[in-house]
Amino acid sequence: MKKRERRQRMQSVTAPGVGDSAEVRIEYHQIGGGWAPVTLHWHDYCEFEFVLAGRGVHTWNNARLPVRRGSAYLCMPNDFHTIRNDPDNVMTMVNVKFSASLVQPALLERVYRLAGRRYCDFDDEADIGQAEALLAGLRQAVEAEPRNGAPQKALVECALNHVLALFLLQCDRTRPPAKAEESDAHRIQAAVVYIHRRFTGALSEEEVAKSTGLSTHYFSALFRRHMQCSYAAYLLDLRLRYARHLIENEHKTKVADITAAVGFSSVSYFIKVFKKKYGVTPGALIAATQKAP
């Protein structure tokens, strides 16, 4: 009989008062009970993970990486990954999910330069202890009582950037220089972050291509190769997912306002493409959401 994955979420905390665009969530969790992987997935936020105990395999963008105590990796928007434990042990990890908007620009640029090499191993116990201490400090910042919102946000940002700075230093110590093909992946990931920061307004493919230093023609081909869809299709899907979020999670009720908020200029076009994707009109989803308990 195929073994089922047992994944225990030990603790999850979210920074209160920071807001959706600058949220930090910390999870301490375990993976055990055989080779069954955490489901292959990708997301539109950043995810940092640090292994506290155990051994396993992290499959990241088709690369298989062995992980154990002291292993760390950073997934950016558009990264696909899974993780599974070795069959004779249980893995314990700290997982930090956050918005790229919280990262200092200089550090974010360093992250982009790493391209497909955003992983490392902390071999020395003293270095592992330092990483654990910084993660504990981030957790304390996230759990701290908010005081008018802004002071807490500054505290969380500072703690998060300390964690990322240590990670980047360790990557510099242990990883070889980037290969030429990884530079293309870096440019597309930078473009994805650029899109996510500006998709609610007018955003042409030419503008995004210019932000990466590429011609529009070359960027278009590169984007399609890495993302498996065109720029226009990606932007449309992102806007529609955000529209659904506004209806279901933020309880927005005016279709015209939602249309403008997600970057569409035509209400009728928004209704048409929303129904094509989700099978219901925005108005019908609003009504269903209002009736839900």
C-alpha positions in Angstrom: 0.0 0.0 0.0 1.3 3.4 -0.9 2.3 5.4 2.2 0.5 8.6 2.8 2.3 11.8 3.6 2.1 13.0 7.1 2.8 16.7 7.3 2.2 18.3 10.6 2.0 22.1 10.8 3.4 22.9 14.2 2.8 26.6 14.4 1.7 29.4 12.0 1.9 33.1 12.8 1.2 36.1 10.6 2.3 39.6 11.1 -0.8 41.6 12.3 -1.4 45.1 11.1 1.0 44.8 8.2 -1.5 44.2 5.3 -1.8 41.7 2.5 0.9 43.3 0.3 3.5 43.1 3.1 2.4 39.9 5.0 4.9 37.6 6.6 3.8 34.2 7.7 6.0 31.7 9.6 5.3 28.0 9.9 7.2 25.4 11.8 6.3 22.0 10.3 7.3 18.4 9.9 7.3 16.0 7.0 7.3 12.3 7.8 5.8 8.9 7.0 7.7 7.9 3.8 8.7 9.4 0.5 5.4 11.0 -0.4 6.2 14.6 -1.4 4.7 17.9 -0.6 2.6 18.6 -3.6 4.3 20.2 -6.6 3.3 23.9 -6.5 4.3 27.5 -7.2 3.1 30.7 -5.8 3.1 34.5 -6.4 5.0 35.3 -3.1 8.5 34.5 -1.8 9.2 31.5 0.4 12.3 30.9 2.5 12.8 27.5 4.1 15.4 26.3 6.6 15.8 22.7 7.6 16.2 22.2 11.4 16.5 18.4 11.4 16.2 15.3 9.2 17.2 14.6 5.6 15.3 14.6 2.3 15.2 15.8 -1.3 14.1 19.2 -2.5 13.1 19.1 -6.2 13.3 22.7 -7.4 12.6 23.7 -11.0 13.5 20.1 -12.1 16.8 20.1 -10.1 17.1 17.5 -7.3 18.9 18.9 -4.3 19.6 16.8 -1.1 18.7 18.7 2.0 19.5 18.1 5.7 20.0 20.1 8.9 21.3 23.5 7.9 20.0 23.4 4.3 18.3 26.6 3.2 16.6 27.7 0.0 14.7 30.7 -1.3 11.8 30.3 -3.8 10.7 33.3 -5.8 7.5 33.8 -7.8 7.4 31.3 -10.7 9.6 28.7 -8.9 8.1 25.2 -8.9 9.2 22.8 -6.1 8.4 19.8 -3.9 10.1 18.4 -0.9 10.1 14.9 0.6 11.9 13.3 3.5 14.1 10.2 3.4 12.1 7.2 4.5 13.9 6.6 7.7 13.5 10.0 9.4 11.2 13.0 9.9 12.2 16.4 8.6 11.6 19.5 10.7 11.6 22.9 9.0 11.0 26.6 9.4 9.0 28.1 6.5 8.8 31.9 5.9 6.4 33.3 3.3 6.6 37.0 2.5 6.1 39.7 -0.1 9.1 40.8 -2.2 8.1 44.4 -1.3 9.5 43.8 2.2 13.0 43.1 0.9 15.5 46.0 0.7 16.3 46.8 -2.9 20.0 46.0 -2.6 19.3 42.6 -1.2 16.6 41.9 -3.8 19.0 42.6 -6.5 21.5 40.2 -4.9 18.7 37.6 -4.9 18.0 38.1 -8.6 21.7 37.7 -9.4 21.7 34.3 -7.7 19.1 33.2 -10.4 18.8 29.4 -10.1 21.3 29.1 -7.3 19.2 30.3 -4.4 20.1 27.5 -2.0 23.0 26.7 0.3 24.1 24.5 3.3 25.2 25.8 6.6 27.8 23.3 7.7 29.2 24.8 10.9 27.0 24.4 14.0 27.8 28.0 15.0 26.5 29.2 11.6 23.4 27.1 12.0 22.9 28.5 15.4 23.1 32.0 14.1 20.5 31.3 11.4 18.2 29.8 14.0 18.6 32.8 16.2 17.7 35.2 13.4 14.7 33.1 12.5 13.6 33.2 16.2 14.0 37.0 16.1 11.8 37.2 13.0 9.2 35.1 14.7 9.2 37.4 17.8 8.9 40.4 15.5 5.9 38.8 13.7 4.2 37.9 17.0 4.8 41.3 18.6 1.8 43.3 19.5 1.1 45.9 16.8 1.5 49.6 17.7 -0.2 51.8 15.1 0.9 49.4 12.3 4.0 51.2 11.0 6.4 50.5 13.9 5.6 46.8 13.7 6.1 46.7 9.9 9.6 48.3 10.3 10.4 45.7 13.0 9.3 42.8 10.8 11.1 44.1 7.7 14.3 44.6 9.7 14.2 41.0 11.1 13.4 39.5 7.7 16.2 41.3 5.9 18.7 40.1 8.5 17.7 36.5 7.8 18.0 37.1 4.0 21.3 38.9 4.4 22.8 35.9 6.3 21.4 33.5 3.6 22.9 35.5 0.8 26.3 35.6 2.5 26.3 31.9 2.9 25.3 31.5 -0.8 28.2 33.7 -1.8 30.6 31.5 0.2 29.4 28.1 -1.1 28.0 28.5 -4.7 29.9 28.8 -8.0 29.3 31.8 -10.3 26.1 31.8 -12.3 25.9 30.2 -15.7 24.8 32.2 -18.8 21.4 30.4 -19.0 20.7 31.2 -15.4 20.9 34.9 -16.3 17.8 34.5 -18.5 15.9 32.8 -15.6 16.9 35.7 -13.4 15.6 38.3 -15.9 12.2 36.5 -16.2 11.9 36.2 -12.4 12.7 39.9 -12.1 10.1 40.6 -14.7 7.5 38.6 -12.8 8.1 40.6 -9.6 7.9 43.8 -11.7 4.5 42.6 -13.1 3.2 41.7 -9.6 4.0 45.2 -8.3 2.3 47.0 -11.2 -0.4 44.8 -12.7 -3.3 46.8 -11.3 -2.4 49.7 -13.6 -1.7 50.0 -17.3 1.3 47.7 -18.0 2.5 47.0 -21.5 4.9 44.2 -22.5 7.2 46.8 -23.9 7.5 48.4 -20.4 8.2 45.1 -18.7 10.8 44.1 -21.4 12.5 47.5 -20.9 12.8 46.9 -17.2 14.8 43.7 -17.9 17.1 45.3 -20.4 15.8 43.1 -23.3 14.1 43.9 -26.6 10.3 43.3 -26.6 10.7 40.5 -29.2 13.3 38.6 -27.3 11.6 39.1 -24.0 8.3 37.8 -25.4 10.0 34.6 -26.6 11.9 34.2 -23.4 8.9 34.8 -21.2 6.8 32.2 -23.1 9.6 29.6 -22.8 10.0 30.0 -19.1 6.4 30.6 -18.1 4.7 28.3 -20.6 2.3 31.1 -21.6 2.4 34.5 -23.3 2.8 37.7 -21.4 -0.7 38.8 -22.1 -2.2 35.5 -20.9 -0.1 35.7 -17.7 -1.2 39.3 -17.0 -4.9 38.4 -17.6 -4.8 35.4 -15.3 -3.1 37.4 -12.6 -5.7 40.2 -12.8 -8.6 37.7 -12.7 -7.2 35.9 -9.7 -6.8 39.2 -7.9 -10.4 40.1 -8.8 -11.6 36.8 -7.3 -9.6 37.5 -4.1 -11.2 40.9 -3.8 -14.6 39.4 -4.0 -14.1 36.3 -1.8 -11.6 37.6 0.8 -12.1 41.4 0.9 -15.8 41.3 0.2 -15.9 43.9 -2.5 -19.3 44.3 -4.0 -19.2 46.8 -6.9 -18.2 45.3 -10.2 -17.1 48.6 -11.6 -14.8 49.3 -8.7 -13.3 45.8 -8.9 -12.8 46.3 -12.7 -10.7 49.4 -12.1 -8.9 47.9 -9.1 -7.5 45.0 -11.0 -6.4 46.9 -14.1 -9.2 46.5 -16.6 -10.6 49.5 -18.5 -13.8 47.9 -19.7 -16.4 46.4 -17.3 -18.0 44.4 -20.1 -14.7 42.8 -21.1 -13.9 42.1 -17.4 -17.2 40.3 -16.9 -16.7 38.3 -20.1 -13.2 37.0 -19.3 -14.0 36.4 -15.6 -16.9 34.2 -16.6 -14.8 32.4 -19.1 -12.2 31.5 -16.4 -14.5 30.8 -13.4 -17.8 29.8 -15.0 -19.7 32.6 -13.2 -20.0 36.3 -13.6 -18.4 38.6 -11.0 -21.9 39.6 -9.9 -23.0 36.0 -9.4 -19.9 35.3 -7.3 -20.5 38.5 -5.2 -24.0 37.3 -4.5 -22.9 33.8 -3.6 -20.2 35.2 -1.3 -22.7 37.4 0.5 -25.0 34.4 1.1 -22.2 32.3 2.5 -22.2 32.0 6.3 
